[in-house]
Every structure is written in structure tokens, then in C-alpha cells.
């Protein structure tokens, strides 16, 4: 003989539905190893940034006499004043011109190439062009320095800003085409067919349909290429000579003397050079990460 508890007297959580709900809840386990590794990586990244910031506020005479990780007792902005007075604005303007002059043509040409590859994939010539763009990803910048240098000399562009802009465009195109082509390929074919029925040309379809729908990818490659070109050092080092053509990464050599280095001034220049990158990354971080992830996963 079995007895059952009435519904009013049954303890809460003992019904079959509650037991099934309780058993279906996932059990959370703390990942101590992953958390410890994350905190360790945070320390590895944060300590150099902290050291750079506090050292830029120290006087050069007190740099070697104090503990490098102790904040300065009397912080000073003389290092930043020295950097600004050492043609920092000219170097900053050169970096802006090179970055903008390379990113805008690279993104526009990459978008048009990606659209042509996706829409004309039945043509053998465009398939071969896509293969060439993919091969460009496998060629590192360091392997092409000497040919690029000789080409710039032949074009009589050495020691000029166009000498930095043209190679930067060439090296930014392959990855941009790959990301943009993945996004253009995901645009529904029915939308292109409807534009064609309405009498739109391929040029109109590309800019009025494909461009708005691939705006996240366009912003992604724009931010990524801007960060890469802004931090470029090898091309300005090889293709320029006069101080008037230096960009910000190369201008850090200005504070290196014959017998020593003004470390606080160099780090102050590093902070000023990094600020535009940090601002750009802060505004475009989510767009950059989501665009790259979606572009490679689709």
C-alpha cells in the first residue's frame, strides 16, 4: 500500500517537473588554471605599460637613480615638452598622410576586387586573380624589401611620402580582399537579381547594395590596415632618409644620442605615438573583432 502526499503538503521542488529541471541545469566548474593564466597574462601586459607611463614622467637625471617600478616622487612633463618641440607635429602629420593615403585606396580597390571575384567567379581570369591575392598573404614584407627598394629608386620616389604609400597599399590589399569577399559572398543572390530586374548596372549594385550590406567588413579592414600602417617601421626605415619624411615610429630614433639614450623622452614619445592607436582601437575594437571573426568563419 502506497501513500502519496497531497499537492498542498508536497515539499517544494519534489515534483517530477522540478526534478527534471534541476537535473537539466548545467553544473558550473571553476577553471582555476584558465583564470590563473589570464591573470598572469594581464600582469605580463600591464607591467610594461605601467613602466612606460611612469618612466615618461621621470626626469632623465633621476631615471637610473630610482627603482624603475616606483612612481616618481616629483613627476614632470618636461619629456613630453621635449618631444613636442622636436618636430613631433611634423612626424605626426607624416604618419597621418601615409596612413590615410594608403588605407583609403586600399579599401576601395579591395572592395571592388572582392565584388568582381564573387560576382564573376565563373570567369577563369577572376579565379586566377583570387589565387594571386591569396598568394600575397604568404609573402612577408621582409622578403620584398629589396625589390620594393629598387622599384622605388627606378620610379624616382625615394625619400618621399608616396614611396611609403604605394607599397603599403600593395601589402594591405590581399587580406582586405579575403575578408571583403567572404562578406560579399554572403549577400543573398536574390537581392542582386532584384537590382538587375530594376535595371541597375553592376556599378550601381556594387555601391548601393553590396557596400551598405558589407559595411562591418569595410570598417574592419579599414581599422586593421590603419593600425598596421600607422605602426609600420621597416618601410620608412628603408625608403626614407631625410628627417622631414620620418613617420612617428621612425622618429623615436631622434632621442638616441651618440653615447646614450634619453629613455624617459623616448617613452614619452612612445606614449604620444600610441595614443591615436588606442583611441582608434577603443572606438573600433568591437567592430574589428566581430568583423574578423565573421569574415573567417563564414
VMD Tcl script that draws the C-alpha trace (Angstrom):
set ca {
  {0.00 0.00 0.00}
  {1.48 3.32 -1.07}
  {0.62 6.76 0.15}
  {1.12 9.99 -1.73}
  {1.39 13.45 -0.32}
  {-1.26 15.90 -1.36}
  {-0.22 18.71 -3.67}
  {-0.61 21.25 -0.86}
  {1.68 19.31 1.52}
  {4.28 18.21 -1.04}
  {7.64 19.89 -0.34}
  {8.69 22.45 -2.94}
  {10.97 21.15 -5.66}
  {9.88 17.47 -5.37}
  {7.60 17.30 -8.38}
  {8.84 15.37 -11.42}
  {8.99 18.56 -13.45}
  {11.12 20.30 -10.80}
  {13.44 17.31 -10.50}
  {13.85 17.20 -14.27}
  {14.50 20.94 -14.38}
  {17.05 20.65 -11.58}
  {18.85 17.75 -13.25}
  {18.98 19.57 -16.58}
  {20.74 22.62 -15.13}
  {24.40 22.68 -16.16}
  {26.89 22.48 -13.34}
  {29.44 25.27 -13.40}
  {33.01 24.34 -12.64}
  {35.62 26.92 -11.91}
  {38.51 26.87 -14.33}
  {41.31 27.71 -11.93}
  {44.05 27.03 -14.46}
  {42.48 29.30 -17.06}
  {41.83 32.04 -14.51}
  {45.41 31.89 -13.24}
  {46.75 32.01 -16.79}
  {44.52 35.01 -17.53}
  {45.77 36.94 -14.51}
  {49.36 36.03 -15.39}
  {48.88 37.33 -18.92}
  {47.31 40.51 -17.54}
  {50.41 41.10 -15.41}
  {52.70 40.45 -18.39}
  {50.81 43.03 -20.45}
  {50.13 45.60 -17.72}
  {53.61 45.86 -16.19}
  {55.35 47.18 -19.36}
  {52.54 49.69 -19.89}
  {52.79 50.84 -16.29}
  {56.58 51.12 -16.53}
  {56.34 53.11 -19.77}
  {53.87 55.59 -18.29}
  {55.68 56.25 -15.01}
  {59.10 56.43 -16.67}
  {57.87 59.06 -19.12}
  {57.06 61.24 -16.09}
  {60.58 60.97 -14.61}
  {63.47 63.33 -15.19}
  {66.43 61.88 -17.04}
  {68.74 62.59 -14.11}
  {66.57 60.50 -11.77}
  {65.93 57.62 -14.15}
  {68.95 55.48 -13.24}
  {68.96 56.50 -9.57}
  {65.46 55.26 -8.74}
  {63.61 51.98 -8.76}
  {62.16 51.51 -12.27}
  {58.79 50.31 -10.92}
  {58.34 53.04 -8.29}
  {56.29 56.09 -9.38}
  {58.24 59.35 -9.45}
  {58.06 61.49 -6.34}
  {58.09 64.68 -8.42}
  {56.53 63.84 -11.81}
  {57.39 66.19 -14.64}
  {56.10 66.83 -18.14}
  {59.44 68.03 -19.46}
  {59.87 64.88 -21.53}
  {56.56 65.49 -23.32}
  {57.52 69.11 -23.86}
  {60.84 67.97 -25.37}
  {59.07 65.56 -27.68}
  {56.59 68.18 -28.91}
  {59.39 70.67 -29.51}
  {61.37 68.09 -31.55}
  {59.16 68.27 -34.67}
  {56.65 65.82 -33.25}
  {53.78 67.53 -35.11}
  {55.59 67.10 -38.42}
  {56.14 63.40 -37.80}
  {52.54 63.06 -36.70}
  {51.31 64.74 -39.89}
  {53.52 62.45 -41.99}
  {52.02 59.39 -40.31}
  {48.50 60.69 -40.86}
  {49.19 61.37 -44.56}
  {50.77 57.95 -45.12}
  {48.04 56.11 -43.21}
  {45.11 57.90 -44.86}
  {46.74 57.88 -48.30}
  {47.27 54.12 -48.13}
  {44.13 52.95 -46.33}
  {41.52 54.71 -48.47}
  {42.75 53.47 -51.88}
  {43.50 50.01 -50.47}
  {39.99 49.57 -49.06}
  {38.26 50.92 -52.18}
  {40.32 48.77 -54.57}
  {39.93 45.72 -52.32}
  {36.16 46.11 -52.18}
  {35.86 46.40 -55.96}
  {38.17 43.41 -56.43}
  {36.20 41.34 -53.91}
  {32.92 42.23 -55.62}
  {34.30 41.29 -59.04}
  {35.69 37.98 -57.75}
  {32.40 36.98 -56.11}
  {30.08 38.13 -58.90}
  {32.30 36.87 -61.71}
  {33.55 33.66 -60.14}
  {32.60 31.76 -63.31}
  {35.33 33.62 -65.21}
  {38.73 31.95 -65.19}
  {40.59 35.25 -65.17}
  {38.93 36.36 -61.94}
  {39.59 32.97 -60.33}
  {43.25 33.40 -61.20}
  {43.21 36.89 -59.69}
  {41.76 35.48 -56.50}
  {44.62 32.99 -56.37}
  {47.13 35.81 -56.77}
  {45.58 37.69 -53.85}
  {45.78 34.56 -51.70}
  {49.44 34.13 -52.66}
  {50.04 37.68 -51.48}
  {49.16 36.59 -47.95}
  {52.03 34.09 -47.99}
  {54.71 36.63 -48.95}
  {56.11 38.51 -45.93}
  {57.10 42.13 -46.10}
  {60.71 41.39 -45.20}
  {61.14 39.19 -48.28}
  {60.21 42.03 -50.66}
  {62.19 44.91 -49.16}
  {64.98 44.83 -51.74}
  {62.68 44.58 -54.82}
  {60.46 47.34 -53.44}
  {63.52 49.50 -52.78}
  {64.76 49.03 -56.37}
  {61.32 49.80 -57.81}
  {61.05 52.98 -55.76}
  {64.51 54.04 -56.96}
  {63.53 53.42 -60.60}
  {60.36 55.49 -60.11}
  {62.44 58.29 -58.54}
  {60.23 58.31 -55.46}
  {62.89 57.60 -52.86}
  {62.71 59.73 -49.71}
  {59.12 60.81 -50.28}
  {55.76 60.02 -48.75}
  {54.43 58.34 -51.94}
  {57.31 55.87 -51.56}
  {55.66 54.74 -48.32}
  {52.07 54.94 -49.53}
  {52.35 52.76 -52.66}
  {53.91 49.66 -51.02}
  {51.55 49.99 -48.07}
  {48.59 49.81 -50.45}
  {50.02 46.70 -52.11}
  {50.54 44.87 -48.82}
  {47.11 45.85 -47.45}
  {45.11 44.57 -50.44}
  {45.39 40.72 -50.10}
  {43.95 40.40 -46.59}
  {41.32 43.05 -47.32}
  {40.15 41.19 -50.43}
  {39.89 37.93 -48.47}
  {37.74 39.46 -45.71}
  {35.54 41.51 -48.03}
  {34.99 38.63 -50.46}
  {33.65 36.46 -47.63}
  {31.13 39.14 -46.72}
  {30.07 39.89 -50.32}
  {29.59 36.15 -50.88}
  {27.05 36.07 -48.03}
  {24.79 38.68 -49.65}
  {21.68 36.82 -50.92}
  {21.69 36.26 -54.67}
  {18.02 37.27 -54.83}
  {18.94 40.85 -53.93}
  {21.33 41.07 -56.86}
  {18.70 39.61 -59.16}
  {16.12 42.14 -57.99}
  {18.53 45.01 -58.63}
  {19.18 43.66 -62.12}
  {15.43 43.43 -62.80}
  {15.08 47.07 -61.76}
  {17.65 48.00 -64.42}
  {20.60 48.74 -62.13}
  {24.09 48.35 -63.53}
  {26.83 46.39 -61.80}
  {28.43 49.64 -60.65}
  {25.17 50.79 -59.06}
  {24.59 47.38 -57.50}
  {28.06 47.34 -56.01}
  {27.82 50.73 -54.30}
  {24.11 50.82 -53.42}
  {23.59 47.20 -52.42}
  {26.85 45.40 -51.66}
  {28.60 48.31 -49.96}
  {25.90 49.04 -47.33}
  {25.46 45.34 -46.54}
  {29.21 44.81 -46.10}
  {29.79 47.95 -44.05}
  {31.02 45.98 -40.97}
  {33.69 44.29 -43.09}
  {34.72 47.59 -44.67}
  {35.14 49.17 -41.25}
  {37.05 46.11 -40.07}
  {39.65 46.17 -42.82}
  {39.90 49.96 -42.54}
  {40.74 49.83 -38.84}
  {43.09 46.86 -39.20}
  {45.03 48.41 -42.09}
  {45.20 51.78 -40.34}
  {46.71 50.20 -37.23}
  {49.21 48.21 -39.29}
  {50.37 51.13 -41.43}
  {50.49 53.55 -38.51}
  {52.87 51.22 -36.62}
  {54.98 50.45 -39.69}
  {58.73 50.79 -39.19}
  {60.55 48.81 -41.87}
  {59.31 50.69 -44.94}
  {60.01 54.17 -43.52}
  {63.45 52.97 -42.44}
  {64.38 51.67 -45.91}
  {62.56 54.09 -48.21}
  {63.20 57.44 -46.47}
  {66.33 59.26 -45.41}
  {65.69 62.90 -44.53}
  {64.21 63.85 -41.15}
  {61.37 65.71 -42.88}
  {59.97 62.42 -44.20}
  {60.06 60.46 -40.95}
  {56.95 58.90 -39.50}
  {56.28 58.52 -35.79}
  {57.73 55.02 -35.26}
  {60.93 56.02 -37.06}
  {61.08 59.39 -35.31}
  {61.77 57.64 -31.99}
  {65.39 57.48 -33.13}
  {65.57 61.23 -32.71}
  {66.09 60.78 -28.98}
  {69.03 58.40 -29.39}
  {72.34 60.16 -28.92}
  {75.88 59.10 -29.73}
  {76.75 57.97 -26.22}
  {73.37 57.23 -24.67}
  {69.62 57.23 -24.96}
  {67.20 59.60 -23.30}
  {64.94 56.80 -22.10}
  {62.23 58.97 -20.46}
  {61.95 61.10 -23.61}
  {61.75 58.01 -25.80}
  {58.98 56.58 -23.64}
  {57.14 59.91 -23.68}
  {57.28 59.76 -27.48}
  {56.00 56.17 -27.31}
  {53.03 57.30 -25.21}
  {52.17 60.12 -27.62}
  {52.59 57.79 -30.60}
  {50.34 55.15 -29.05}
  {47.50 57.48 -28.06}
  {45.95 57.74 -31.57}
  {46.15 53.95 -31.92}
  {44.48 53.43 -28.55}
  {41.71 55.90 -29.40}
  {41.08 54.25 -32.76}
  {41.10 50.79 -31.20}
  {38.80 51.87 -28.37}
  {36.17 53.08 -30.84}
  {36.56 50.21 -33.29}
  {37.50 47.27 -31.05}
  {34.13 45.54 -31.18}
  {33.75 46.17 -34.90}
  {37.26 44.90 -35.59}
  {36.94 41.66 -33.63}
  {33.42 40.82 -34.81}
  {34.25 41.60 -38.42}
  {37.40 39.48 -38.50}
  {35.71 36.58 -36.73}
  {32.70 36.62 -39.03}
  {34.84 37.05 -42.10}
  {36.94 33.96 -41.44}
  {34.18 31.76 -40.05}
  {31.71 32.09 -42.89}
}
mol new
graphics top color blue
foreach p $ca { graphics top sphere $p radius 0.5 }
foreach p [lrange $ca 0 end-1] q [lrange $ca 1 end] { graphics top cylinder $p $q radius 0.2 }
display resetview
